[in-house]
Amino acid sequence: MDVCARRFTMACYLYIYAGIAAFFLGWVRLVFGVPVLFLLGLGLWQQWKRLGTSGEKGGKETLKVCLPVLAAAGVFCVLLCLVAGQGAFFVQAGDWEKHNCVLNDLVVSDWPVFYHNDDSDAMLTYYIAQYLIPALCGKLFGSFRAAEIALLVWDAAGVFGVLLLLFRVVRADTVKKQALTALIFALFGTCLFLGKALYGVTGLGATDLAAAREWISNSIQLQYRTLFTDLRWAFPQAVVPWMVTLLFLERYQDVGSYCLIGAPLLLYATFPFVGLAALMLGVVVYRLFTEREKKALLLEIFSPQNVAVGTSFLIPVVYLLGNMTGEKVPEVGFAHVDYGINTVVYFCFAATFLVYAAVIYREYEREILFYLVALSLLVLPFFRMGIFNDLIMSVSIPAIFLLMVFVIKALFTYIRHRARERKRLIALALLLCLGAIYPMEEIREILREPVSYEGAQPGSLEDWARRDGTVGAAEAYNYFTYDPGESVFCQFFSRRGAGG
């Protein structure tokens, strides 16, 4: 299979935009939804033509993957999703209670989904795009279990696309490189084991390296999740964000495509959208300061494609604002982190990813994205939002994924020139092993549990849609627009009213 053909690239775009189309047709009045989909279709057609032009990355270059490797990659992606909890065959992480409730409500309820309790009315307002296609399958068969299986298939198909894109980006052109790429993809994480060891050496933190493997410290909640943890705990923030990040990496100089590439993340994973948008903004600012032709760059920024797609996604912005601008309790709101006497926590945490950057720096000293990734990961720990600081965990997803890409490409370079790069090769291999410790432990714990074929018990978010203090802040304020009849989305764009 030629994974660099533009047909494969376009298939990735269609996968991404399938959930977006389901939203505009299922949640938005057709008088708005149909014209928007027409504009998005024009944008995708323009992208198809761009991919076909001579010399475009992802258009004319070739990278072959033989059929046995293709089949093995497909099986690998299905197994990875199974172990991560999709399909409910293996034990699911704690966040799956929420995922299953969202999926079930999308299956059994009309769209948009409204909740009516004694103390409040609410509308489901969440990054729902990854759930919509599986939910439609559940509606078709009248079964939550069918939706679960569809979610497994849908996520595995997305991860399969991500893996093939990753082969392309890192130029994994041999079976050995492809196998190594897949292994790193499944187990990549920052060197949290090393950071916790450093923190223990200071005498300020615990030295139990096996405890609380996600966190470096109990005093301040800081976590850059491993890729497997993303897939297991927050799959909507993993599959499409990874795919979009790779598409961006291949075309990051093409500012005129930014909206088409990045805007869908609004409905798939809002926090990763913020992380990718920051990287895009960094590229634009860098080009503004380094290029003479400012007018040409401005024409790229305000390209017809960007304007059309950006305008189309104003409706999802209005939809999400009902949640984001609504009533919030302080513990889930946006805040600045003051480290105070815990400054050492920050430096030990920063060491968990800077050790990678230090080893591979020479390969990327002229690469602006390398610096933007490092800068974003250094800045994020100074802010928090959510009970468990979901802001830092999720906004960092595109940057962590790009860090992995940089590491794999550098690793291949060191292997190719191992005679003179032996020290860097050994150091990078050691860091990758350290970064894999906690995801391997997580997978081992999952595999110890019995396999089930019954599926999860579906619930509903209706019992969470309360502001009377009977449920926790994380449950009550993360998923809803309260008093939806007063929201701009319901007044102008919703397919049905809040009283429906």
C-alpha positions as CSV (number, residue, x, y, z in Angstrom):
1,M,0.0,0.0,0.0
2,D,1.2,3.5,-0.9
3,V,0.6,5.4,2.4
4,C,1.9,8.6,0.9
5,A,-0.8,8.8,-1.8
6,R,-3.1,11.7,-1.6
7,R,-6.1,9.3,-1.5
8,F,-4.9,8.0,1.9
9,T,-4.4,11.6,3.1
10,M,-7.9,12.4,2.0
11,A,-9.3,9.4,3.7
12,C,-7.8,10.8,7.0
13,Y,-9.6,14.1,6.3
14,L,-12.9,12.3,5.6
15,Y,-12.5,10.3,8.8
16,I,-12.0,13.6,10.8
17,Y,-14.9,15.3,9.1
18,A,-17.4,12.4,9.4
19,G,-18.0,13.3,13.0
20,I,-18.3,17.0,12.1
21,A,-20.9,16.2,9.4
22,A,-22.9,14.2,12.0
23,F,-23.0,17.2,14.3
24,F,-24.1,19.6,11.7
25,L,-26.8,17.3,10.4
26,G,-27.9,16.0,13.8
27,W,-27.6,19.0,16.1
28,V,-28.0,22.0,13.9
29,R,-31.0,23.3,11.9
30,L,-30.7,22.2,8.3
31,V,-31.0,25.8,7.1
32,F,-27.5,26.4,8.7
33,G,-26.1,22.8,8.6
34,V,-26.4,22.2,4.9
35,P,-24.7,25.4,3.8
36,V,-21.9,24.8,6.3
37,L,-21.3,21.3,5.0
38,F,-21.3,22.7,1.5
39,L,-18.5,25.1,2.5
40,L,-16.6,22.4,4.3
41,G,-16.9,20.2,1.2
42,L,-15.5,23.0,-0.9
43,G,-12.6,23.3,1.5
44,L,-11.9,19.5,1.3
45,W,-12.1,19.6,-2.5
46,Q,-9.5,22.5,-2.5
47,Q,-7.3,20.4,-0.2
48,W,-7.6,17.5,-2.6
49,K,-6.4,19.6,-5.4
50,R,-3.5,21.0,-3.3
51,L,-2.4,17.4,-2.4
52,G,-2.3,16.6,-6.1
53,T,0.1,19.4,-7.1
54,S,3.6,18.5,-8.0
55,G,6.1,18.4,-5.1
56,E,3.4,18.6,-2.3
57,K,4.1,16.4,0.7
58,G,1.5,13.7,1.0
59,G,0.8,14.0,-2.7
60,K,3.5,12.6,-5.0
61,E,6.0,11.0,-2.5
62,T,5.8,7.3,-2.0
63,L,6.3,5.0,1.0
64,K,5.3,1.4,0.6
65,V,3.9,-0.8,3.3
66,C,3.7,-4.5,2.4
67,L,0.4,-6.3,2.9
68,P,1.6,-8.5,5.8
69,V,2.8,-5.4,7.7
70,L,-0.5,-3.7,6.8
71,A,-2.4,-6.6,8.2
72,A,-0.2,-6.8,11.3
73,A,-0.6,-3.0,11.9
74,G,-4.4,-3.4,11.7
75,V,-4.4,-6.2,14.2
76,F,-2.0,-4.2,16.5
77,C,-4.4,-1.2,16.4
78,V,-7.4,-3.3,17.3
79,L,-5.6,-5.0,20.2
80,L,-4.4,-1.6,21.4
81,C,-7.9,-0.2,21.5
82,L,-9.3,-3.4,23.1
83,V,-6.8,-3.2,25.9
84,A,-7.5,0.5,26.3
85,G,-11.2,-0.3,27.0
86,Q,-13.0,0.2,23.7
87,G,-15.7,-2.4,23.4
88,A,-15.6,-3.1,27.2
89,F,-13.9,-6.5,26.7
90,F,-11.1,-5.5,29.1
91,V,-11.4,-3.6,32.3
92,Q,-12.1,0.1,31.6
93,A,-10.5,3.1,33.3
94,G,-12.5,5.3,35.7
95,D,-13.4,7.9,33.0
96,W,-15.3,5.3,31.1
97,E,-18.3,5.9,33.3
98,K,-18.6,9.3,31.7
99,H,-17.8,7.9,28.2
100,N,-20.5,5.3,28.5
101,C,-23.0,7.7,29.8
102,V,-22.4,10.2,26.9
103,L,-22.5,7.4,24.3
104,N,-25.7,5.9,25.8
105,D,-27.5,9.3,25.9
106,L,-26.5,9.9,22.3
107,V,-28.0,6.5,21.4
108,V,-31.3,6.7,23.3
109,S,-32.1,10.4,23.1
110,D,-33.0,12.8,20.3
111,W,-30.3,15.2,19.2
112,P,-29.5,17.7,20.7
113,V,-29.6,15.9,24.0
114,F,-31.5,17.7,26.8
115,Y,-31.9,16.9,30.5
116,H,-34.8,18.0,32.7
117,N,-34.4,17.8,36.5
118,D,-36.4,19.5,39.3
119,D,-33.7,22.1,39.9
120,S,-32.4,22.7,36.4
121,D,-32.7,22.1,32.6
122,A,-29.5,21.4,30.8
123,M,-28.2,20.5,27.3
124,L,-25.3,18.1,26.7
125,T,-22.4,20.3,25.7
126,Y,-19.2,18.5,25.3
127,Y,-16.6,17.5,22.7
128,I,-18.9,14.8,21.3
129,A,-17.7,14.3,17.7
130,Q,-15.8,11.1,18.3
131,Y,-19.0,9.5,19.8
132,L,-21.4,10.5,17.0
133,I,-20.7,7.9,14.3
134,P,-20.8,5.0,16.8
135,A,-23.9,6.5,18.4
136,L,-25.6,6.5,15.0
137,C,-24.8,2.8,14.7
138,G,-26.4,2.2,18.1
139,K,-29.5,4.1,17.0
140,L,-29.6,2.0,13.8
141,F,-29.6,-1.3,15.7
142,G,-31.4,0.0,18.8
143,S,-28.6,-1.2,21.1
144,F,-26.0,0.4,23.3
145,R,-23.9,-2.8,22.8
146,A,-23.9,-2.2,19.1
147,A,-22.7,1.4,19.8
148,E,-19.9,0.0,22.0
149,I,-18.7,-2.3,19.2
150,A,-19.0,0.4,16.7
151,L,-16.9,2.7,18.9
152,L,-14.2,0.0,19.1
153,V,-14.2,-0.3,15.3
154,W,-14.3,3.4,14.7
155,D,-11.4,4.1,17.1
156,A,-9.3,1.3,15.8
157,A,-9.8,2.6,12.3
158,G,-8.6,6.0,13.4
159,V,-5.6,4.6,15.3
160,F,-4.7,2.6,12.2
161,G,-4.8,5.8,10.1
162,V,-2.6,7.5,12.8
163,L,-0.1,4.7,12.7
164,L,0.2,4.8,8.9
165,L,0.6,8.5,8.9
166,L,3.3,8.1,11.6
167,F,5.1,5.6,9.3
168,R,5.0,8.3,6.6
169,V,6.1,11.2,8.7
170,V,9.1,9.4,10.3
171,R,10.0,7.7,7.0
172,A,9.7,4.2,8.5
173,D,10.5,2.5,5.2
174,T,11.5,-1.0,6.4
175,V,9.7,-3.6,8.4
176,K,12.1,-3.2,11.3
177,K,11.5,0.6,11.4
178,Q,7.8,0.1,11.2
179,A,7.8,-2.4,14.1
180,L,9.9,-0.1,16.2
181,T,7.7,2.9,15.4
182,A,4.6,1.0,16.4
183,L,6.2,-0.1,19.7
184,I,7.2,3.4,20.6
185,F,3.8,4.7,19.6
186,A,2.1,2.3,22.0
187,L,4.5,3.0,25.0
188,F,5.7,6.6,24.6
189,G,5.6,8.9,27.6
190,T,7.7,11.5,29.2
191,C,10.4,10.2,31.7
192,L,8.2,10.5,34.7
193,F,10.0,7.7,36.4
194,L,13.2,9.8,36.2
195,G,11.4,13.0,37.3
196,K,10.0,11.3,40.4
197,A,13.4,9.9,41.2
198,L,14.9,13.4,41.1
199,Y,12.0,14.7,43.2
200,G,12.7,11.9,45.8
201,V,16.4,12.8,45.9
202,T,15.5,16.3,47.0
203,G,13.9,14.9,50.1
204,L,10.8,17.0,49.5
205,G,8.8,14.3,47.8
206,A,8.0,10.6,48.1
207,T,10.6,8.1,46.9
208,D,8.0,5.4,46.1
209,L,8.4,5.3,42.4
210,A,5.6,2.8,42.0
211,A,2.9,4.9,43.7
212,A,0.7,7.4,41.8
213,R,2.4,6.7,38.5
214,E,0.5,9.5,36.7
215,W,1.6,12.3,39.1
216,I,5.0,13.6,40.0
217,S,3.8,15.0,43.2
218,N,0.7,15.0,45.4
219,S,1.2,18.7,46.3
220,I,0.7,20.1,42.8
221,Q,-1.2,18.3,40.1
222,L,1.0,18.1,37.1
223,Q,0.7,15.4,34.5
224,Y,1.7,14.9,30.8
225,R,-0.1,11.7,30.0
226,T,1.5,8.8,28.1
227,L,0.0,8.1,24.7
228,F,-1.6,4.9,26.0
229,T,-3.1,6.7,29.0
230,D,-4.6,9.2,26.5
231,L,-6.2,6.4,24.6
232,R,-7.4,4.6,27.7
233,W,-8.8,7.5,29.7
234,A,-9.7,10.1,27.2
235,F,-9.9,8.5,23.7
236,P,-11.7,11.5,22.1
237,Q,-8.6,13.5,23.0
238,A,-6.3,11.0,21.4
239,V,-7.4,9.5,18.1
240,V,-8.3,12.5,16.0
241,P,-5.9,14.9,17.8
242,W,-3.0,12.6,17.0
243,M,-4.2,12.4,13.3
244,V,-4.6,16.2,13.1
245,T,-1.2,16.8,14.6
246,L,0.5,14.7,12.0
247,L,-1.4,16.4,9.2
248,F,-0.4,19.7,10.6
249,L,3.3,18.6,10.9
250,E,3.4,17.6,7.3
251,R,2.0,21.0,6.1
252,Y,2.8,23.4,8.9
253,Q,4.2,25.9,6.5
254,D,0.9,25.9,4.6
255,V,-0.9,28.5,6.8
256,G,-3.7,28.7,4.3
257,S,-4.8,25.2,5.4
258,Y,-4.7,25.8,9.1
259,C,-8.4,26.1,9.7
260,L,-9.3,23.0,7.7
261,I,-6.7,21.0,9.6
262,G,-7.2,22.3,13.1
263,A,-10.8,23.6,13.5
264,P,-12.4,20.1,13.8
265,L,-10.6,19.6,17.1
266,L,-13.1,22.1,18.6
267,L,-15.7,19.3,18.6
268,Y,-13.4,16.4,19.1
269,A,-11.1,17.7,21.9
270,T,-11.4,21.3,22.9
271,F,-8.2,21.4,25.1
272,P,-6.0,19.7,22.5
273,F,-7.4,22.3,20.0
274,V,-6.0,25.0,22.2
275,G,-2.6,23.3,22.3
276,L,-2.5,22.9,18.5
277,A,-3.8,26.5,17.9
278,A,-0.9,27.7,20.1
279,L,1.6,25.9,17.9
280,M,0.0,27.3,14.8
281,L,0.1,30.8,16.2
282,G,3.7,30.3,17.1
283,V,4.5,29.4,13.4
284,V,2.6,32.4,12.2
285,V,4.4,34.8,14.6
286,Y,7.8,33.4,13.7
287,R,7.1,33.9,10.0
288,L,5.9,37.4,10.6
289,F,9.2,38.3,12.2
290,T,11.4,36.4,9.7
291,E,9.8,36.9,6.3
292,R,9.9,40.0,4.3
293,E,6.7,39.4,2.3
294,K,4.3,40.2,5.1
295,K,1.4,40.8,2.7
296,A,1.8,37.3,1.2
297,L,1.7,35.8,4.6
298,L,-1.5,37.8,5.5
299,L,-3.1,36.5,2.3
300,E,-2.3,33.0,3.4
301,I,-3.8,33.6,6.8
302,F,-7.0,35.0,5.3
303,S,-7.1,32.5,2.5
304,P,-10.6,31.7,1.1
305,Q,-10.3,28.2,2.6
306,N,-9.4,29.6,6.1
307,V,-12.2,32.1,6.0
308,A,-14.8,29.6,4.8
309,V,-13.9,26.9,7.3
310,G,-13.3,29.4,10.2
311,T,-16.8,30.9,9.6
312,S,-18.4,27.5,9.5
313,F,-17.0,26.6,12.9
314,L,-18.5,29.6,14.6
315,I,-21.6,27.4,15.2
316,P,-19.6,24.8,17.2
317,V,-18.0,27.7,19.1
318,V,-21.4,29.1,20.0
319,Y,-22.4,25.6,21.1
320,L,-19.4,25.1,23.3
321,L,-19.6,28.6,24.8
322,G,-22.9,27.6,26.5
323,N,-20.8,25.4,28.7
324,M,-17.6,27.5,28.9
325,T,-19.2,30.8,29.8
326,G,-21.8,29.3,32.2
327,E,-21.8,29.2,35.9
328,K,-18.7,27.5,37.3
329,V,-17.5,26.8,40.9
330,P,-14.0,28.0,41.6
331,E,-12.3,24.6,41.8
332,V,-13.1,23.8,38.1
333,G,-12.3,27.3,36.8
334,F,-9.1,28.7,35.1
335,A,-6.4,29.7,37.5
336,H,-2.6,30.5,37.7
337,V,-0.4,28.1,39.6
338,D,1.8,29.7,42.2
339,Y,4.6,27.2,43.1
340,G,5.9,29.1,46.1
341,I,8.0,26.8,48.1
342,N,7.3,23.9,45.7
343,T,9.4,25.3,42.9
344,V,11.5,22.1,42.8
345,V,8.4,20.3,41.7
346,Y,8.3,22.3,38.5
347,F,11.9,21.7,37.7
348,C,11.7,18.0,38.3
349,F,8.6,17.9,36.1
350,A,10.3,19.9,33.3
351,A,13.2,17.4,33.4
352,T,10.8,14.6,32.4
353,F,10.6,15.9,28.8
354,L,13.6,18.2,28.6
355,V,15.9,15.1,28.8
356,Y,14.5,14.1,25.4
357,A,15.0,17.6,24.1
358,A,18.6,17.7,25.3
359,V,19.6,14.4,23.6
360,I,18.0,15.2,20.2
361,Y,18.6,19.0,20.2
362,R,21.3,18.8,17.5
363,E,18.9,17.3,15.0
364,Y,16.4,20.1,15.4
365,E,18.3,23.2,16.2
366,R,16.9,24.9,13.1
367,E,13.4,23.5,13.4
368,I,10.9,26.1,14.8
369,L,8.3,23.5,15.8
370,F,10.9,21.8,18.1
371,Y,11.3,25.1,20.0
372,L,7.5,25.7,20.1
373,V,6.9,22.3,21.5
374,A,9.5,22.8,24.2
375,L,8.2,26.3,25.0
376,S,4.6,25.1,25.3
377,L,5.5,22.3,27.6
378,L,7.5,24.6,29.8
379,V,4.7,27.2,30.0
380,L,1.6,25.0,30.6
381,P,2.5,23.9,34.2
382,F,1.9,27.5,35.3
383,F,-1.8,27.2,34.7
384,R,-4.6,24.9,35.8
385,M,-8.3,24.2,35.1
386,G,-10.5,21.4,36.2
387,I,-10.6,19.3,39.4
388,F,-7.6,17.3,38.3
389,N,-6.0,20.0,36.1
390,D,-7.3,18.7,32.8
391,L,-5.9,21.8,31.2
392,I,-2.3,20.7,31.4
393,M,-3.1,17.0,30.7
394,S,-5.0,17.7,27.6
395,V,-3.6,20.9,26.1
396,S,-0.2,19.2,26.0
397,I,-1.4,16.3,23.8
398,P,-0.3,17.7,20.4
399,A,3.1,18.8,21.8
400,I,3.8,15.5,23.5
401,F,2.9,13.6,20.3
402,L,5.2,15.9,18.3
403,L,7.9,15.2,20.8
404,M,7.5,11.5,20.1
405,V,7.8,12.1,16.4
406,F,11.0,14.1,16.9
407,V,12.4,11.4,19.1
408,I,11.6,8.6,16.6
409,K,13.1,10.5,13.7
410,A,16.3,11.2,15.7
411,L,16.4,7.6,16.8
412,F,16.4,6.4,13.2
413,T,19.2,8.9,12.4
414,Y,21.3,7.7,15.3
415,I,20.8,4.0,14.3
416,R,21.9,4.9,10.7
417,H,25.0,6.6,12.0
418,R,25.5,4.5,15.1
419,A,29.3,4.4,14.6
420,R,29.6,8.1,15.5
421,E,26.3,8.6,17.4
422,R,26.6,5.6,19.8
423,K,26.3,7.7,23.0
424,R,23.2,9.6,21.8
425,L,21.7,6.3,20.6
426,I,22.3,4.6,24.0
427,A,21.0,7.7,25.8
428,L,17.8,8.0,23.7
429,A,17.1,4.2,24.0
430,L,17.5,4.4,27.7
431,L,15.1,7.4,28.0
432,L,12.5,5.6,25.8
433,C,12.7,2.6,28.2
434,L,12.3,4.8,31.2
435,G,9.3,6.5,29.5
436,A,7.7,3.1,28.8
437,I,7.8,1.9,32.4
438,Y,4.4,3.3,33.5
439,P,2.4,2.5,30.4
440,M,3.8,-1.1,30.5
441,E,2.7,-1.3,34.2
442,E,-0.8,0.0,33.2
443,I,-1.1,-2.5,30.4
444,R,0.1,-5.3,32.7
445,E,-2.6,-4.5,35.3
446,I,-5.3,-4.5,32.7
447,L,-4.2,-7.9,31.3
448,R,-4.4,-9.4,34.8
449,E,-8.2,-8.7,34.9
450,P,-10.6,-11.2,33.3
451,V,-12.0,-10.6,29.9
452,S,-15.7,-9.8,29.7
453,Y,-18.1,-10.2,26.7
454,E,-21.2,-8.6,28.3
455,G,-20.2,-5.0,27.7
456,A,-20.5,-2.0,30.1
457,Q,-23.6,-1.1,32.0
458,P,-25.0,2.0,30.2
459,G,-25.9,5.0,32.4
460,S,-27.0,8.6,31.8
461,L,-25.6,12.0,32.6
462,E,-29.1,13.1,33.6
463,D,-28.4,12.5,37.3
464,W,-25.2,14.7,37.0
465,A,-27.0,17.7,35.5
466,R,-27.7,19.3,38.8
467,R,-26.4,22.5,40.4
468,D,-27.8,21.9,43.9
469,G,-24.7,20.4,45.3
470,T,-25.9,16.9,45.3
471,V,-23.2,15.9,42.8
472,G,-19.5,16.8,42.6
473,A,-18.3,19.9,40.8
474,A,-16.5,17.8,38.1
475,E,-19.8,16.0,37.3
476,A,-22.1,19.0,37.5
477,Y,-20.2,21.6,35.6
478,N,-18.1,19.8,32.9
479,Y,-20.8,18.5,30.5
480,F,-23.7,20.9,30.3
481,T,-25.2,24.2,29.2
482,Y,-27.6,25.1,32.0
483,D,-30.8,27.0,31.2
484,P,-30.3,26.1,27.5
485,G,-33.4,28.0,26.3
486,E,-31.5,31.2,27.0
487,S,-28.4,30.1,25.1
488,V,-27.6,31.5,21.7
489,F,-27.2,28.0,20.2
490,C,-30.6,26.9,21.2
491,Q,-32.3,30.1,20.2
492,F,-30.8,30.2,16.7
493,F,-29.1,27.0,15.6
494,S,-30.5,24.0,17.5
495,R,-32.6,21.5,15.6
496,R,-35.1,21.4,18.4
497,G,-35.9,23.6,21.4
498,A,-34.8,23.1,24.9
499,G,-38.3,22.0,25.9
500,G,-38.2,19.1,23.5
